[in-house]
Amino acid sequence: MSLRVAGSIATSALRTNEVGMAVASANVANAGTEGYTRKTAKATTSDTAVGFTGVDVAGIGGTVDRYLLKSLVSAQSGLGLSRTVGDYLDRFQERLGATTSASSLGSVIDTLGETLATLATSPESGSAKAAAVDDLTAVAETLRSTSKAVQELRGEADRAIADTVTRINGTLDTLKDLNDRIQTGKALGQDTGDLEDQRNTALKSLAGDIDIRYQTDANGMVRISTSSGTSLLDSAVHRLSYTPATTVGAGTGFGPITIDGKDVTGSVASGTLGGLIQVRDTDLPAQQARLDELALTLKDTLNALHNQGTAFPPPNALTGTATVAGTDALNGGGTLRVAVASADGTAVEVLDLDLSAYATVQDAVDAIDAMDSLSAHIDAQGRLVIQADDSANGVALGGDGTAGADGQGFSARFGLNDLLTGTGAADLRVSDAIAQDSGRLATGALSTAATLAVGGSALAAGEGSVAQALKTAFSGAQSFDTAGGLSGRTGTFSQYAGAIIQGAATAAARAATAHEDQESYASGLESTMASQSGVNVNEETAAISNLQSAYQAAAAVMKAVQEMFDTALNMVR
């Protein structure tokens, strides 16, 4: 071997070991940097052209398993979805309250049931009526506040969707910049390992927000699309767009999430964005539907019973809550008894009407208005109003008369003596007249005696048939339709409220378990990635020591060769 060849080999060894030490030192220095992966100097043999070979550095390489990386990126989407859904359902469950809480739906309904039981035994008691109205008000307030919590969470999710869209666009901009720098670096033959680490970290961040697919081109560009195939990043960024709703209620219609004008809302299946869409459009509306089913069943049941009765003393006027027109078909049947009575319940005037004899609502109104002691009309808001002419007297309705295609009682059809008003849990309230005067609470019914005439007893203070019926409604089973994924069932109001609470708790528990499972899966992939591509400081330190020894050996060879060159030159001289 010539001295020139020996020197060449020693020089390449020095260079290779020097690069190796630099790479290992960088590994140690970045061991705590998020997303950094271990780099290695790729050594290759070099031909000296005289039968001997040396070692050179072909480049700096990474240690990332691309298939493992794809699995890890995909796992971030499931993690973002489960975390988001779990968080919102858990918070709703907390607002709903535990089944044992004194302020829970089941508890306030139970309390109302107890109060109505007391009222049934003392229907003439003013304090019992006041307590019943107070407790019914508490039930309505609880349903309203719970409904409000649902819509507040939906509004929060909607605003979070807008924030997430902004974050996704920012991440796409970052990925576009890294794509450009990596492509340029590769074209110039530069090491791009650190940039690729940053891009992998950005990919995981993006996948945490929206489910994606990606592929890497030969020139180093990563192309990204949604899991449904809509492009997010190629040579340009395809940005998402979304405008959140100004206010959110049960009937709010939300705008689309778009990419290049295309609505992708329904195709986002995972990630934080998918989770937010799910809780806003599916999970929380299901809870609202259950609350509405409870509220409407409660309202319809109580109103049907309350409209069968009358307060004592009877109110001077009855004003309906339903909107009607005089030309509406009455669809009447049975007998309606209309009575005007004094404050002590004595009949002033009594009229029995065969409702099947009247074709339209106006026909029936005219028949009632023909009485001497009262007037009846449909007001400007389309409500039926029946009022005693003498302010000292009151109006009471009774009998088995029905109106409307569904066969409701006459009073119930027009809402003349409704106890509750509202279209669902969001606006359920005790009717204004009764909320302002608990004495308007109906506990008894108008006399059904065929012989009832002027001067007879139309009403009695101790008559408590309606109070008893209200009590029975709370102790007995009601029929509830399927709502929000909660199957149709028969049970008490308290039991259905308990089913709502238990259903919310179960949904939150399932979401928490799903998140734990997904977190465990993602953590396992992270651990595998770390063991394969992470930096082991002890190993890198040992490698540096070995490389230093090799460097020193190559330096010694280089020194010996130099000395031999010097000796040869001196001999020539």
Buried (B, 14 or more C-beta within 10 A) or exposed (E): EEEEBBBBBBBBBBBBBBBBBBBBBBBBEBBEEEBBBBBBBEBEEBEBEEEBBBBBBEBBBBBBBEEBBBBBBBBBBBBBBBBBBBBBBBBBBEBBBBBEEEEBBBBBBBBBBBBBBBBBEBBBBEEBBBBBBBBBBBBBBBBBEBBBBBBBBBBBBBBBBBEBBEBBBBBBBBBBBBBBBBBEBBEEEBBBBBBBBBBBBBBBBBBBBBBBBBEBEEEBBBBBBBBEEBBBBBEEBBBBBBEBBEEBBBEBEBEEBBBEEEEBBEBBBBBBBBBBBBBBBEBBBBBBBBBBBBBBBBBBBBBBBBBBBBBBBBBBBBBBBBEBEBEBEBBBBBBBBBBBBBEEBBBBBBBBBEBBEBEBBBBBBBBBEEBEBBBBBBEEEEBBBBBBBEEEBBBBBBBBBBBBEEEBBBBBBBBBBBBBBBEBBBBBBBBEBBBEBBBBBBBBBBBEEEEBEEEBBBBBBEBBBBBBBBBEBBEEEBEBEEBBEBEEBEBBBBBBBBBBBEBBBEBBBEBBEBBEEBBEBBEEBBEBBEEEBBBBEEEBBEBBEBBBEBBEBBBEBBEBBEEEBEEEEEEEE
